[in-house]
Structures are given as C-alpha cells and as structure tokens.
Amino acid sequence: MTVQHEVPTDGATDALEVWIDQDLCTGDGICAQYAPEVFELDIDGLAYVKSADDELLQAPGATTPVPLPLLNDVVDSAKECPGDCIHVRRVSDNVEVYGPDAE
C-alpha cells in the first residue's frame, strides 16, 4: 500500500537536495521503491542517492538535487524510512525541511 503525503506548496519552490546517512540506513529499500530515479541500494545493502546521470554517489554526505516531479516521492521516502536516515534540505540555506532533523 502506498501512502501519499501532501507536500505543502506556497507558489515558490526552493531548490532541494537529498542525502542519506548510511550509518543509519537499514537497507529496507523503501526509498528505492518510492523514487528509483533518486535512490538505489548498492551491493553493500545500503541505500545511496544517484546523480542526474544515474551514477551512484557513495561519498559520505553526497547530495543530489530533488527533481520537482519526484518531490512527493522523495518526501514519502524520508517520512517512511525505518532508519530515519533520509535528509531533504533547501539548497539556499541548508535547512532540513524533511527528515529526522526537520523542524
């Protein structure tokens, strides 16, 4: 069953980026199910973000832009992640808007 969370929009959408804390990743793969264009499990069983060129970004803290058409899927991934390891933040000020450190 897919759970959809509404992403608030105020007319102006700031650029967002997402990263995964692999130290907390449980390898459930929920993120890759919601947004396979953004997340992928590697052979180590952990999830990573992918670049716009579909390259797996394995450096600790590596970020990738959140494509606007996939925003709801990325937010759902962050909200449903059992490891609370997906962080979505505004590029302009690095404030986390979804994920374990969101206010």
N, C-alpha and C positions, 0 to 999 in steps of 0.2 A: 504494500500500500504506500503510495506516495503522499507525503504531507507537504502541502504548499504553504509557505509563509509569505505574507504580503510584504513587499519592500516599500517603505514609505518614499514617496517622491514629492519634491516641492517645486518641480519645474526645472530646477537647475541640478544637474547631476555632476558631482565632483568625480574626478578620475579616482578609481580604486585599484588597489593591488592586493594580492593574497599571498600568504606564505604558510608553510606547515612546520610545526615544531616536531621533528622526527623523534625527539626524546620522549614525547607523549603519545605518539601515534601507536594505535593498537592494531593497525593493519586490517581493519574490518572492511575497508574498500567502499564504504558508503559514499565518500566523496567522488570516487571514480564512477559510481553508478549514477549519481546526480549530474555530474559535469565531467564526462570523459575527455572533453576538449581542454580542460584545465588541470585535471588531476590524473595521476596514474600510479599504480603500485609497481614497485621495482622488484627485482629478484630477491632483495633482502626482506620482502614482505611489508615494507613501509611505503606510505604514500608520499608523493612529491608533486610539485607544481610543474607545469610544462610551459615552455616559451610559446610565442605565437607561431613559431616554426615547428612546433610539436616536439621540441627537444626537451628531454627530462632534465630538470635543474636540480642537481644533487648537492650543491654547496649549501652549508648550513645557513638558514635565513634567506635563501634565494626567494625572490618575489617575481610575480608575473602580473601583468595588468588583467583586470577583470573586464572581459568584453561585456558591454551593456546588454546584449541579448541573452547573456548567460548569468546575469546578476542574480536573479531569483534562485537559480540552481546552485550557485556558489554560496549564497546566504543560507539556503537549506542545508548544504553540506556542513557549513560551520555550526548551524544550530543542532543538527542531528548527530554530529560526530561524537562517538562514545569516549574518545580520548581528549576532547576539548583542545585540539591541537591546531585548528584552522583559524588563522587570523586574517581579517579583512580590514584594511585601513585606507584612509584617504591619503593620496599621494601628496597633496598640498601641505599638510601639517603632520603627517604620520600618526594621526589619531585613529585608534582602532574603533571601527563602527559595528563590527560583528565579530564574535569570537569570545574567548574566555576573558579577555581584558577590556571588552567594550563597556562603556559606561551607560 
